[in-house]
């Protein structure tokens, strides 16, 4: 199978787009309803010895609540690390399905809940385990490296799991060992890593529906309108968008750039959920959403993941109150995937990327 044949079949890509369009996001709530739910959730968390682990891309109310109650708001790497080290009996993952699965695989003794088990990821959907296993079997001399945005079954096939926060370091580590690498699933992140490391990888051709929508022409126009703004881009974006960036990196890297750089204006090419933490750390700086497609057109992502938007205060309260949305992973799959996950965490802790 050639790299060209690794392209996601048109039918599957269309199905992913249809699923994104059909997602029902959480309805907006009034302030009084929000406060009532927050009070209820805090009591439930305390009674159940539970903690919230929230991603930077979910609703700001959820991020704030995680911080207020001793949980964490983080990228997928730190989410995994925090959940594994937590003393809580229950971890509530506000994010998407692969994050909940990762938490369960690392902490099988804990109850892992999610506000909505239907919250998935286009990268996960675009890398079916059976097809990916067939490809890997045709290249047995390659080390299989998969992005965290994949199913438990795909992680069970892998030798290493990586996130955007540690992918460069891990791939460089494997390059130094002379390894040949299969990379999955994000084609843009894989392309960026190839250029940064100088290693050629066999790349699965998946993509994130949010980051894939950022467009060069509109971004160039916005740069002209805001000549003093620095452009921050996540490496899941297309190469021509990355080429316009002043800073390229994981969510954590982009947040740190806003916090530490002297510049006062930033164009941000990643999910707009990140603005909560950026504005919290740099309240006087101006943040602009990088355009998706063109500014007059309707889009399926509009710089916000529809599956992340499935997390809300109401279904968070419901999952705690009713003990619903429990994440379960087949034990045989968990054991196989655990090796690649533990290697990632051990490497990241030793490299100082996460807390030991």
N, C-alpha and C positions, 0 to 999 in steps of 0.2 A: 504494500500500500504506500503510495507516494504521499508527500506532504500535501500536494494539491488535492488529493482525494480525502484529506482529513477535514475539509470544509464541512461544517454542519449542513446536513441535507436541507434544502429549501423548505421542505414540508415541516421539518422540526423547527427551523428558525421562525417560520410563519406562525406556528403554534405557540411559541414563546411570546411573540408579539400579541397574539390574541389573548393569551392568559393575562398579560400585563394590562391590557385594556379592560379586561373583565373584573379586575380586582376591586373589591369594595373596601375603600378606606374608612377609617373610623370617622363618624360624623363629628362636627365641631360641637363643643360644649360651652355653656355660659360659665361665668366665673364662679357663681355659687355652686353649680353642679360640680365643677372641678374641685373646689375646696372640700366639698362633702366626700367626694371619691378619694381624695388624697388622705383625709382623716381616716376613712375606712381602711384604705390600703396600709397605712402605717400601723394601725392596730392589728391587722391580719399578719403583717410581716413579723411583728413582735411576738404574737401568739404562736406562730409556726416556726420561729427561729429561721426566717427566710431572708434572703438578700436579693436585690435586683442587680443584674448585670446588663447594662444597656449600651448599645452601640451609638457612636457619634451621629448616626444618620436617623435615629428615631425622633419622635416628637420631643420638643424642648421640655414639656411638662414631665415626661418620663425621665429624661436625663436629670432634671432638677430633683425629682423624687428619689432617684437612685443615690444621688449625692447626699441628700438630706437624711437618708436612712442607713448609711453605712455601706452601701453597695458601691458600684464603680461605673463610670462612663468611660469607654475606652474603644480602641480598635480591636479587631478580632484576636490579635496576638495577646494583648493584655487581658481581654475578656477570658480567654482560655486559661491563662496563668492565674488570674484572680479566682476563678471558679474552682480550680484544682487545689488552691491553697486555703480556701474559705472553710471556716468551722461551721457554717450554716448547714442545717439539715435539708433545706430546700433552696434551690437557686432558680430564680425567675429570669429567664433570658428574654429581654426585649430586643429583638433583632429579627434574624431570619433563620430558617430551619437548620442550616448547616451549623450555626453557632450553638443551637440547642443540642444537636447531636454531639458536637465536640465536647460540650460540657458534660454530657452523660457518659461519653467514652472515657473521659479523664476522671470522673467521679461517679462510678457506678453505684456506690452506696448512697448517694444523694438522690433526692427527688428533684427532677428538672422539669419545670413548667414553662410554657410559653403562652402568651395571651391569645395567639392564633397559630395553630400548627400548619395552617395553609400558607403562612408567610414563607415563601421560597426565594429563589435567586435565579436569574437568567443564566448565570454561569453554571450553576448546579444542573439546571434543566438541560443545558446545552452539552453536557458531558455524560451521557448514559453509561452506566457501569459496564454493561455487557459489551457494547461497541468498543469502549476504551480498553477493556481487558483483551479483546481480540487484537487490537493494534499493539499493545504492549507485548503480547505473546509472540508477535512477529519480529520483535527487536529485543531478544532476551539479554543482549550484551549492554543494554542501556539502563542507567539508573532512572527510576521513575520519580519525578518531582511534581507534586500537584499543589495547586493553590488551595488555601483553606476553604474557598467558596465552592466546595464539592461535597457530594454525599458521603456518608459513612462507608458505603460500598466502594466508592472510588478511592477513598483514603486507605481502605484495606488492600488495595492493589499496589499502592505507592510504597516507595522506599523512604521518601521524605515528604512531609507537608511543610509548606511555607506560607507566609503572609506577605503583603506588600512591605511590611516593616522589617522583614528579615531575609527576603528572597535574594537580594544582591549578595549578602554575606554568605548565605548557604550555597548559592550557585558558585561563587568564587571558591569556596571551600572544596566543592566537588571538582571544580576545574583544576585546582592544585593537585588533586589526587588522580587526575587524568581520566575522569569519568566521562562517558558519553551520556547525554541526558535527553529524556523525553519530558516535555513540559506540557502541562495542561492546567486549566482549560483556556485562560485568557490570552488571546493572540497578541493584543497590544502590550500587555505587561511582559509577555515573553519576548516580544520584539525589543522592548526597551532594555530588558535584562541582557539580551544578546549584545546590544550595542555597548552597554556599560561594561560588560565582562569580556567581550571578545570571543565568547564561546558560541558555537552554532548548536542549536537544539532542534530536535524534532518537535514541532509545536502543534498541539491541537488548536483548532480554529474557533474557539468560543469567544464570546464577548459579553460585556455588561451593557444592558440596554440603556442605562443612564449615561455612562461615560462615552459610549460609542456615538452618542448624539451631539457631542460638542463639535462645532464646525469651525474651520479655519477662517473662512471669509467673514463671518459675523464676529468672531473674536478679534480679527484684525481691525474691523470697524469700531469695535468697542475700545480697543487700545488707542485709536486715534482720538476718540472722544474723551479718553481719560489718559493722557500721555504720561502722567506721573504714577499711574497705578502699576503695581507689580502683579504679574500673572502667576497664579499658583495652580498647578495641574497634577492630578492623580495619574500614575502611569498606566491605568486601565484605559486611558484616552488614546485616540489615534495619533500616530507618529507626527503628522503635520501640526496637530494641536500642541503636542509636547514640545515641538520645535519653537513654539512661541513663548514658552514658559520661562520665568525667572527662577522658579523653584519647582522641582518635580519630586514627588515623594508620597509616602503613605499619609493617611489622615493625621497621624501624630506629627509627622514632619511638617505638614501644611499648617497645622494649628500652631506649632512652635514658631514657624516663620512669621505669622501674624503677630505673635506675642513679642518676638525678639528683634525683628527688623525695625529700623527707624522710619521706614516709609509709612504713610498715613492712609493709603488707598490701595485696595487689593481686588483684583478680578479672580474669582475662585471657580475653577473648573472641577468640581466634584459635587456630590450630593449636598443640597442646601441645608440638610439637617445639621451639618457641621458648623453652621453659623452660630448656633447657641453657644458652643464652647469657645469659638473664636471671639465672639462679642463679650463673653464673660471675662476672658483673659485680656482683651484689648478693647474696652468699652468705647474709647474715643476714636477708634479707627473705622474707616468707611469700607464696607464689604459689598461687592457687586457680584451677582450671579452671572457666570459666563453663559452666553447664549447657546441654546440647543436648536439645531436646524436654523430657521430664521425667525426673527422676533415676532413676525405676524402669523406664523403657522401654528396650528395645533400640533402637539407632540405627545408621544406615549410616555415620555419620562419627565420632561420639563424640569430636569435637574433634581428630581426626587424619585427614589425607588418606590414603586407602588406597593411592593411587599413590605418594605419598612413602614410604610404608612398604615399598614394593617394593625400596628400596635397602638393602643390607646389606653387612657385611664380606665374606661369602662370595662374593656375586656381583660385588663390587668386585674382589676378588682374581682371580676367574675371568676377568673382562673384560680385565684387564691381562695375565694369564698367557697367555690364548688370543687376545688382540687381537680380541675379539668385542664386539658392541654398538656398532659404529661408526655414527655419525650422518652421513647423507648428505642433501644438499639439492640438488634440481635447479638447475642453474646459471642458467637463465633466471628461475626463481623467486627465487633468491638475489640476482641483480642488481636485480630490481624491488624487493625488500624492503629492500635495503641503504640506499636513500635515506631511508626513514622511520626506520630504525634509527640511521643516522649523524646524522640531525637530532636525534633524542632524546639521543644521547650528547654531541653538541656543545653542545646547549642545557644539559644537566645539568652538563657540565664548566665551562662559562662561568658558570653560576649557583652554582657551588661545591657542587653536590649530590653529585658524585663527584670523585675525584682526577684531575687532568690528566695 
